Amino acid sequence: MKLLRQLSFRPVLLSLLQAYILVLAVFFLLPVIASAQEQTANQAAARQWAGNWLVVGQGDEQLVWQLKADGTGFAHGFRADGQLTHGFAISWRMDGDTVRIRTGGTLHCNSGMVYAQFTGWSPVTLDFNVIDGRHWRQHNGGILAFQRRLPNWETPNHGAECPNLYRADGRDTQQTASAGNQ
């Protein structure tokens, strides 16, 4: 009987507890590691698109998209003469070969001045498939062609003079944008 009183289940319980904690840690860490690898691929793809771009939509609509690698940005629309007509804030993210975009806020020109206001994010998400290194196709069929980067583009601020696409870029981009050349 003395021998049975001296035996303790403490080492056995401790070993079982350690094994349980190890299994639980692996169970929770595997999904986190898998999503981190997926996020890394999406973040690398997002960095490829980050920057200021001259974009042409269907119908030769001229746009400037400012995409930041952190998923924020702006989109600005211009008339054929290069004058800003509208713009909005965007929130974007890559999901494999799909780009998901939400818009928010508005920007427009009135009497030569920029007026901006943010009223919240749109409940609608626009989805684009990345076709290749220069083209995105919207799920409704419209295509965006990324013509070239605009290194000198700056976001127009509320109360500033309405920008002109051609003056801001320092060269005549009207032919480049409508012809689709680089």
N, C-alpha and C positions, 0 to 999 in steps of 0.2 A: 504494500500500500504506500509505503514511503516513496517508492519509485514513481508511482502515478502522481503523487502530489508535486513532485519536482518537475515533471514534464510540463512544458508551457506551450500553449498554442500561439503565443505572441510571434515567434519567428515565422510560423506558417501563415498567420494572418498578415503579417507585414509583407511577406513575399507575394501573397495574393493581391494585396492592395497595390503594391508596386506594379504588378503585371496589369491590373485593371487601369491604373493611371496611364501606363504606357499605351495600351490599346486605345483608350479614350483620346490621348494626345494625337495619335496617328489618325484616328477617325476625324478629328477636327482640323488637323493640319493639312491633310491631303487636298481637300477642296480649296483651301486658301492658296496652296502652292500652285494648283492647277489654274486657278483664276488669275494669279499673279503672272504666270507665263502667258496666258491669253491676253491680259492687259498689256503686257510688255510688247507683244506683237502689234496690238492696236495702237499703242502709244508711238511706236516706231513709224507706223503708217501715218499717224496724225502729224508727226514732225515733218514728214515728207511734204505734206500739204500746207504746213504753217507758212505764213508770209502774206504779203500783199500781192494780189493777182488781178490782172485785167482778164475778165471773163466775158464771153459772148454767149448769150442765150439764143434760143430760136427766134427768128425774126431780126437777128443782128442787134438785139438789145445789149447795150454796153453796160457792164457792171464792174465794180471794184469790190472784191471780196477780201476782207482782212481776216485771216484765220490764224488764231494763236494755238500753240500746241496744248495749252491748258483747257481747250474746249470752248473758249469764248471767241468773239469776233464781231464783225460788222459787215453788212452788205450795203452797197450804194448803187443806185441806178442813175443813168445819165441819158440825156437826149442826144440826138445825132450830132448836135453842135458842141457836145462835151459838157453842157451845163448840168449840174446836179439837180435831179428831180425828187428823189426820195431815198430813204435808207432805213435800216432797222438793225437792232442788235440781234446777234444770233448766238445760240448755244448749240455746239455740234460735238458729235462723238462718232468714232469708228466702231463698227461691229463687223469684223471680218472685212468683206468687200462692200459693205453697206455703210453709207454715211447718213446719220439721223440728225436732222436739224430742226430746232424750234426757234421761232422768231419772237421778238419782244421789243417794245418801244418803237418809236417812229422818229423819223427825221425828214424834214422837207424844207425847201427853199421858198421864202415868201419875201418879195421886195428886196431880193439880193442878200437876205440874211438867213442863216441856218436856224431852224427852230427844232428842238428835240424835246421829247418827253418819253418817260417810261411808265407804262400803265400795267406792266406785268407780262408774263410769258403767254404766248398763244397755246391753247390746249391742243392744237394740231401739230403733228410731227411730220415733216417732209422727209421722205426716204429717197436716197439716191444710190444707185449701184455704180461703183467705180468700174468703168469700162477698160481704161488703160491709164497711162501716166498723164493724160491731158483731158480726159472726158469723163463726165458723170452723166448718167441717165436717170432722170426722175421717174418714179414708178408710174406716173401718168404718161410717160413717153417723151417728155421734153429733154433736150440734151444741153448741158453746159460745157463749153469748150474753154479750158484754161489756156489763154493765149501766151502770157508771159508774166514774169514778176515785175512789180513796180516798186523799186527800192526807195523812191523818194516820196511815196504817198503818205500823207498824215491824215488821221481821223479829223473831220471837221467838227468843231465844238459849237455848242449852242451860242448864238449871238455873233458868230464869225461870219465873214463874207462867204457867200456860196462859192464853192470851188468849181473850177473848170477842169475837166479831165485832161485837156490838151496842155493847158498852162502848167498844171501841177506836175505833169510828167516831163515837161521840157522838150517834147518833140511831138510831131503830128502822129497821133495814134489812130486817127479815124480810118485811114486806109488799112492799117494793120488789123484793126478790130473787125472791119466789115469783110476784108478779104480772107481773114483766117490765117494770115501768115505770121511767122514769128520774127 
